[in-house]
Amino acid sequence: MPLSSFSAFEPALAYAASSTEQTMDRLLPRRYPEGGDAGEARVFDAMRYSSLGGGKRLRAFFVLASATLFKVGATPALRTASAIEFLHAYSLIHDDLPAMDDDDLRRGKPTCHKQFDEATAILAGDALQALAFEVLAHEGTHGDPAVRTALVSELAKAAGAQGMVGGQMLDLMAETQAQTSIGAITRLQRLKTGALISFSCMAGAILGKAAEPLRVALAAYAHDLGLAFQIVDDLLDVEGDAATLGKATNKDAAAGKATFVSILGLERARSQAALLAQQAADHLEPFGPKAELLKQAAKFVVTRRA
């Protein structure tokens, strides 16, 4: 069943999550039925523990929804969606480590380093990152080597020092800075959170070999959506419920970290997120009715409670 057969966002998101999860399950290494090396089995278990059975799979949804705009087949879209979820899982494992955010809970269960140990968590994260690129580079993801190369290149940029990793470094440094401007926070979150969301939204255009004007429209959508997403994350850290979120709240305030909420205040942050979500939806006009699910996704981002 293609994602385009859904007219409402919530069932489309649930379908994207379940179909991506099934693909991830097939792509992840498994513990050997009998024999085999215990070390390998342990890292396999940690990889599966941290990447399966949780999360909204919103990034996977963006891959699948953008792919429908260009009539991309199910297998390329699902493999690409799985790759971004593997990389996202790696980032969460490392983000939760004591040297980073030092979290004990993720998606309602113990973080990887609490369930296993720090060394295993680091190795599981490393392996998930490598698996993401292995999946994208495989001919099963796309028959055109140029498309596979573009996917690998763009995800590497989004995940690396000028993307997510750079944003995480800025985030760690922000804890020790007396003052941080709204411009600096925006740049930090554009790298740390927005880069992977942007890749997810652009992946369908890469798979479908889309024309440049349509790629630009999707990039603008992803830019505004990514910022709205992070503002809402900051709001949920202040106003959210830990049981609903599946992770601790008020972490940023406790760490003395500047956020959109600490700088703008609750009401201004909330209105800014709504404005960005509307701007994101407006960027999709060139696609017409085909982009309805992506427009609904923008509304979901600012109304979600988890």
Buried (B, 14 or more C-beta within 10 A) or exposed (E): EBBBEBEEBEEBBBBBBEBBBEBBBEBBBEEEEEEEEEEEBBBBBBBBBBBBEBBBBBBBBBBBBBBBBBEBEBEBBBBBBBBBBBBBBBBBBBBBBEEEBBBEBBBBBBBBBBBBEEEBBBBBBBBBBEBBBBBBBEEEBBEEEEBBEBBBEBBBBBBEEEBBBBBBBBBBEBEEEEEBEEEBBBBBBBBBBBBBBBBBBBBBBBBBBBEEEBBBBBBBBBBBBBBBBBBBBBBBBBEBEEEEBBBBBEEBEEBEBBBBBBBBEEEEBBEBBBBBBBBBBBBBEBBEEBBBBBBBBBBBBBEBEE
